[in-house]
Amino acid sequence: MTAVAELSGVTKTYQGREVLHGISLSLATGSTYFLVGPNGCGKTTTIETLVGLRTPTSGTITLFGTRPDDPSLRPRIRVCLQGASLHAQVTVREHFEFLAALYGQPASAVEATAADFGIRDLLDRRFGRLSGGQQKRVMVAGCFFGEAELIILDEPTSGVDLESRLSLWDYLSRVMAGRPATLLVTTHDLTEAEDYADTVIIMRDGSIAASGTVSDLVRASELVGVVPVPTAVLGSLPADTAQSRHVLSRDRGTTLVGYTDAESLRRDVHALEETEPDRAIGVRERTPRLSDIYLHTHGNE
């Protein structure tokens, strides 16, 4: 596949503190990428640097084979940063008419784009009177005027309820299916990434900790299974299985444990059933998910 964007050894320093450490990645035409990681790990700085809003301290970036600050690239890229908004008194129609004119689209694009995202009934509503989920959908829909080849959405579903999140992704998936564009999304929602990403990029402390398809990440992690273990009995598990046992998280008396050896996993579950039968009730092995890989990568932070 042709590369839409290439970052090689990109660093960024603020006031003497390096916040991006040698970021290298390639975005291919027509693929969907999810950039995941905790607050402050460098996700937003990475995309701002990628599109020329910030200048890297070192390293190289190319977009469509040229510098990211090249003005000729602007019609080819759309960015919706977290917190992007409109004046409260602007109607959705006014906003869409402006975007259609800006990108040389016919007036019919206003109704068509609104229909694509299920918001035709909102066109004559003022932005400030919309719900949070509706505002998010309007801002995302605005990225689809013109023929953008790279669309970047920064936390597009943060702060919205489950129904709004699922609805947005339903419309977005259908729109993207008919476009040869590359989509880059930052998110905290690992379920979103697992459901919609072609490639997941996990960031940690300004670096890329891992990247690949979900199945690739599971395979690379070497986790073969995950078991929720009552924290109170964790210390009674066999000592010789400890090397393959990795604590992923602790919550309300339960420790989520990932295993890199299937035999050690079976022995630990059997030991619990033999020595702590009452507490072993509900202890069931499951296959690793993206959330487990994320926790494993971040070392139970």
C-alpha positions as CSV (number, residue, x, y, z in Angstrom):
1,M,0.0,0.0,0.0
2,T,1.1,3.6,-0.7
3,A,2.1,5.5,2.4
4,V,0.0,8.6,3.2
5,A,2.2,9.7,6.1
6,E,5.6,8.7,7.3
7,L,7.2,9.7,10.6
8,S,10.8,8.7,11.3
9,G,12.6,9.3,14.6
10,V,10.3,12.2,15.6
11,T,11.0,13.9,18.9
12,K,9.4,17.0,20.5
13,T,10.7,18.9,23.4
14,Y,8.8,21.5,25.5
15,Q,10.7,23.7,27.9
16,G,13.6,21.3,28.1
17,R,11.3,18.2,28.5
18,E,11.1,15.7,25.7
19,V,7.5,14.6,25.3
20,L,7.9,12.5,22.1
21,H,10.8,10.1,22.0
22,G,11.7,8.9,18.5
23,I,8.2,8.3,17.0
24,S,8.3,6.2,13.8
25,L,5.2,5.0,12.0
26,S,3.7,4.8,8.5
27,L,0.1,5.3,7.6
28,A,-1.1,3.4,4.5
29,T,-3.8,4.5,2.0
30,G,-7.3,3.3,2.9
31,S,-6.5,1.9,6.4
32,T,-8.0,2.8,9.8
33,Y,-5.5,3.4,12.6
34,F,-6.2,3.8,16.3
35,L,-3.7,5.6,18.5
36,V,-4.4,4.5,22.1
37,G,-2.8,5.5,25.4
38,P,-3.4,7.3,28.7
39,N,-3.7,11.1,29.1
40,G,-0.3,12.8,28.7
41,C,1.3,9.9,26.7
42,G,1.7,12.1,23.5
43,K,-1.3,11.2,21.3
44,T,-2.4,14.7,20.6
45,T,1.1,16.0,20.3
46,T,1.8,13.3,17.8
47,I,-1.1,14.2,15.5
48,E,-0.5,18.0,15.9
49,T,3.1,17.4,14.8
50,L,2.0,15.0,12.0
51,V,-0.2,17.7,10.4
52,G,2.2,20.6,10.8
53,L,0.5,22.3,13.8
54,R,3.7,21.8,15.7
55,T,7.3,21.5,14.5
56,P,9.3,18.4,15.6
57,T,12.5,19.0,17.5
58,S,14.1,16.3,15.4
59,G,13.2,13.5,13.0
60,T,11.4,13.7,9.7
61,I,7.7,13.8,8.6
62,T,6.3,13.5,5.2
63,L,2.6,13.8,4.2
64,F,1.8,12.6,0.6
65,G,5.5,12.8,-0.1
66,T,6.0,16.4,1.0
67,R,6.4,18.5,4.2
68,P,3.4,18.7,6.5
69,D,3.3,22.5,6.4
70,D,3.0,22.6,2.6
71,P,-0.2,24.7,1.9
72,S,-1.1,22.5,-1.1
73,L,-1.9,19.6,1.4
74,R,-4.8,21.4,3.2
75,P,-7.6,20.2,0.9
76,R,-6.3,16.6,1.3
77,I,-6.4,16.5,5.2
78,R,-9.2,17.0,7.8
79,V,-8.5,17.2,11.5
80,C,-11.0,17.3,14.3
81,L,-9.1,17.9,17.5
82,Q,-10.6,17.1,20.9
83,G,-12.7,20.0,22.2
84,A,-13.3,21.4,18.7
85,S,-16.5,23.4,18.7
86,L,-18.6,26.1,17.0
87,H,-20.2,29.3,18.1
88,A,-23.3,28.5,20.1
89,Q,-25.5,30.6,17.7
90,V,-24.3,29.0,14.5
91,T,-26.8,26.6,12.9
92,V,-25.6,23.2,11.6
93,R,-26.7,24.2,8.1
94,E,-24.7,27.5,8.2
95,H,-21.6,25.5,9.3
96,F,-22.1,22.9,6.5
97,E,-22.8,25.6,3.9
98,F,-19.5,27.2,4.8
99,L,-17.6,23.9,4.5
100,A,-19.2,23.1,1.2
101,A,-18.2,26.5,-0.2
102,L,-14.7,26.2,1.3
103,Y,-14.1,22.8,-0.4
104,G,-15.8,23.6,-3.7
105,Q,-18.8,21.3,-3.1
106,P,-22.3,21.9,-4.5
107,A,-25.0,23.1,-2.2
108,S,-26.5,19.6,-2.3
109,A,-23.5,18.3,-0.3
110,V,-25.0,19.9,2.8
111,E,-28.1,17.7,2.8
112,A,-26.1,14.6,1.6
113,T,-23.5,14.8,4.3
114,A,-26.2,15.4,7.0
115,A,-28.0,12.3,5.7
116,D,-24.8,10.3,5.7
117,F,-24.5,11.0,9.5
118,G,-28.2,10.9,10.4
119,I,-28.4,14.5,11.3
120,R,-30.7,16.1,8.7
121,D,-33.2,16.9,11.4
122,L,-30.5,19.0,13.1
123,L,-29.6,21.2,10.2
124,D,-31.6,24.2,11.4
125,R,-30.7,23.8,15.0
126,R,-28.2,26.1,16.7
127,F,-25.0,24.3,17.7
128,G,-25.4,25.4,21.4
129,R,-28.8,23.7,21.6
130,L,-27.4,20.3,20.6
131,S,-26.6,17.5,23.0
132,G,-22.9,16.5,23.5
133,G,-23.3,13.5,21.3
134,Q,-25.0,15.5,18.6
135,Q,-22.3,18.1,18.6
136,K,-19.6,15.4,18.3
137,R,-21.4,14.0,15.3
138,V,-21.7,17.4,13.6
139,M,-18.0,18.1,14.1
140,V,-17.0,14.6,12.7
141,A,-19.4,15.0,9.7
142,G,-17.7,18.3,8.9
143,C,-14.5,16.4,8.1
144,F,-16.3,14.7,5.2
145,F,-16.8,17.7,2.9
146,G,-14.6,17.5,-0.1
147,E,-12.4,14.6,-0.9
148,A,-10.0,14.4,2.0
149,E,-7.5,11.5,1.8
150,L,-6.4,11.7,5.5
151,I,-9.0,12.2,8.2
152,I,-7.8,12.6,11.8
153,L,-10.3,12.4,14.7
154,D,-8.9,13.2,18.2
155,E,-11.1,11.5,20.9
156,P,-14.3,11.7,18.8
157,T,-16.4,9.9,21.4
158,S,-15.0,11.2,24.6
159,G,-17.7,12.4,27.0
160,V,-20.6,10.9,25.1
161,D,-23.0,8.1,26.2
162,L,-22.8,4.6,24.9
163,E,-25.8,5.0,22.6
164,S,-24.2,8.1,21.0
165,R,-20.9,6.4,20.6
166,L,-22.3,3.4,18.9
167,S,-24.5,5.5,16.6
168,L,-21.5,7.7,15.6
169,W,-19.4,4.6,14.7
170,D,-22.3,3.1,12.8
171,Y,-22.5,6.1,10.5
172,L,-18.8,6.7,10.4
173,S,-18.1,3.1,9.4
174,R,-20.6,3.2,6.5
175,V,-19.2,6.5,5.2
176,M,-15.6,5.3,5.4
177,A,-16.5,2.1,3.6
178,G,-17.3,4.1,0.5
179,R,-14.1,6.2,0.6
180,P,-10.4,5.4,-0.2
181,A,-9.3,7.6,2.7
182,T,-7.0,6.9,5.6
183,L,-8.5,7.3,9.1
184,L,-6.4,8.0,12.2
185,V,-8.3,8.1,15.5
186,T,-7.1,8.7,19.1
187,T,-9.1,7.1,21.8
188,H,-9.2,5.8,25.4
189,D,-11.9,3.3,24.4
190,L,-10.1,0.0,23.7
191,T,-13.4,-1.6,22.7
192,E,-13.6,0.9,19.8
193,A,-10.1,0.2,18.8
194,E,-10.7,-3.6,18.9
195,D,-13.9,-3.3,16.9
196,Y,-12.9,-0.8,14.2
197,A,-9.1,-0.6,13.8
198,D,-7.1,-2.2,11.0
199,T,-4.0,-1.2,13.1
200,V,-3.7,-0.3,16.8
201,I,-0.8,1.8,17.9
202,I,-0.2,1.8,21.7
203,M,1.6,4.8,23.1
204,R,3.4,5.0,26.4
205,D,5.3,8.0,27.8
206,G,5.8,9.6,24.5
207,S,6.9,6.4,22.7
208,I,5.2,3.7,20.6
209,A,5.1,0.7,22.8
210,A,3.5,-1.7,20.3
211,S,1.6,-1.6,17.0
212,G,-0.2,-4.0,14.7
213,T,-3.5,-5.7,14.2
214,V,-5.2,-6.9,17.4
215,S,-4.3,-10.5,16.6
216,D,-0.7,-9.5,15.9
217,L,-0.5,-7.7,19.3
218,V,-2.0,-10.7,21.1
219,R,0.5,-13.0,19.5
220,A,3.5,-10.6,20.2
221,S,2.5,-10.3,23.8
222,E,2.8,-14.1,24.3
223,L,-0.2,-14.1,26.5
224,V,-2.1,-17.4,26.2
225,G,-4.9,-16.7,28.6
226,V,-6.2,-14.4,31.3
227,V,-7.7,-15.4,34.6
228,P,-9.4,-13.2,37.3
229,V,-8.0,-14.4,40.6
230,P,-9.2,-13.4,44.1
231,T,-6.4,-11.1,45.4
232,A,-6.5,-12.7,48.8
233,V,-5.3,-16.0,47.5
234,L,-2.8,-14.8,44.9
235,G,0.1,-15.5,47.3
236,S,-0.9,-19.1,47.6
237,L,-0.4,-20.0,44.0
238,P,2.5,-22.3,43.1
239,A,5.8,-20.5,43.3
240,D,7.2,-22.3,40.2
241,T,4.5,-20.8,37.9
242,A,5.3,-17.2,39.0
243,Q,7.6,-16.5,36.0
244,S,4.7,-16.9,33.5
245,R,2.2,-15.0,35.7
246,H,1.7,-11.3,34.9
247,V,-0.5,-9.0,37.0
248,L,-2.6,-6.9,34.6
249,S,-4.8,-5.0,37.0
250,R,-6.3,-5.0,40.5
251,D,-9.8,-4.0,41.2
252,R,-12.2,-4.6,44.2
253,G,-10.5,-7.7,45.5
254,T,-9.8,-9.3,42.2
255,T,-6.5,-9.4,40.4
256,L,-6.5,-9.9,36.6
257,V,-3.6,-12.2,35.8
258,G,-2.2,-12.9,32.3
259,Y,-0.2,-16.0,31.5
260,T,2.5,-16.7,29.0
261,D,2.5,-20.4,29.6
262,A,-0.6,-22.6,29.2
263,E,0.5,-25.3,31.6
264,S,1.3,-22.8,34.3
265,L,-2.2,-21.3,33.8
266,R,-3.8,-24.8,34.2
267,R,-1.8,-25.6,37.3
268,D,-2.7,-22.3,39.0
269,V,-6.5,-22.8,38.3
270,H,-6.2,-26.4,39.5
271,A,-4.4,-25.3,42.6
272,L,-7.2,-22.7,43.4
273,E,-9.8,-25.4,42.9
274,E,-8.0,-27.8,45.2
275,T,-7.0,-25.4,48.0
276,E,-9.6,-22.6,47.8
277,P,-12.7,-24.2,46.3
278,D,-15.1,-21.6,47.6
279,R,-13.0,-18.7,46.3
280,A,-12.3,-20.5,43.0
281,I,-15.9,-20.3,42.1
282,G,-16.2,-17.9,39.1
283,V,-12.5,-18.2,38.2
284,R,-12.6,-18.9,34.5
285,E,-9.9,-18.7,31.9
286,R,-10.6,-16.5,28.8
287,T,-8.6,-15.6,25.7
288,P,-6.7,-12.3,25.8
289,R,-8.3,-9.1,24.5
290,L,-6.9,-5.8,23.4
291,S,-7.5,-4.4,26.9
292,D,-5.3,-7.2,28.3
293,I,-2.5,-6.4,25.8
294,Y,-2.8,-2.8,26.7
295,L,-2.4,-3.4,30.4
296,H,0.4,-5.9,29.8
297,T,2.2,-3.3,27.6
298,H,1.8,-0.6,30.3
299,G,3.1,-2.8,33.1
300,N,0.0,-2.4,35.3
301,E,0.4,1.4,35.7
